[in-house]
Amino acid sequence: MLCCKLMDNWIEVAYDLVSDEALQALLEEACTRDGTELTDATIKVGQLREGLRCGRIQLRFYPAEECCHLVWTNQPSPH
């Protein structure tokens, strides 16, 4: 299993190697980032988690920015 993959300006991080608490916080933050989501984020967090599991979403770390982003992809995950 690949834990992370270095690309030009980002690193793909295997979501299942991130602690559940950190992943939950990242997913919740992504759901409420712009303050436009006024409903319970539980359903959307579950959808994002499923997207990570199925490979529709990648967790990417950008060293220059020192932050993580969730990125939609059309490629299924290799793990």
N, C-alpha and C positions, 0 to 999 in steps of 0.2 A: 504494500500500500504506500502510495506517495503522500508524504505529509505536507510538503509545500513545493511549489514550482516557481523558480525565478524567471520572470519575464523582463521586458525592457525597463519598465519603470514601476513594476508592481510584482508582488509575490502572491500566488494562489495558495491559500491556506485551507487545509482539510478541516471542514467545520467540526467534524467529530473529534478532533484533537483539542478543540477549544472547550474550556470548562463550561458546564451547563449554565452556570450563573452568568458568565461573561457573554455567552451566546444569547441567552435570554435578554440581557440588557441591550445588546447590539440590535437584536430583532425589534424590541420595543422602541428603541430610539429611531430605527428606520421607519417604523409605522407612524410615529408622532413627530417626526423631524421638523416639519414646517408649521406645526400647530394647526393644521387644517383637519386633522382626524379627530372628530369629537365623540366618536363611538368607542366602545370597549375594543381595545387592540388585540384581545385574545384570539379572535378568529383570524385576523390578518397575520399575527405572529405564527399561528399554526400553518397558514398557507406559505409563509416564507420558509419556515422550517422544512416543510414538505418539498418546496422548491430546491432547497439545499440538498436534501436527501436524494432527490431524483436527478440532480445535476442541471436543473433549469436555471439555478442561481449559483454563482460562485462568490466565495468570500475572498476578497482581495485586500492585501495590506500594501499601502503606498508609503514606502520609507521616507521619501522626501517630505510628505505631508504628515507623517507619523499618525496615520489614521486608516481605518478599515472601511470598505464600501461593499455593499451587496450589488452584484452585477448580473443582470439577466443574460443568459446565453442560450443558444440553440443546440449546444452540444451536451449529450448526456455525460455525467461524471464517470471517470474510470473506476471509481471505488464505490 
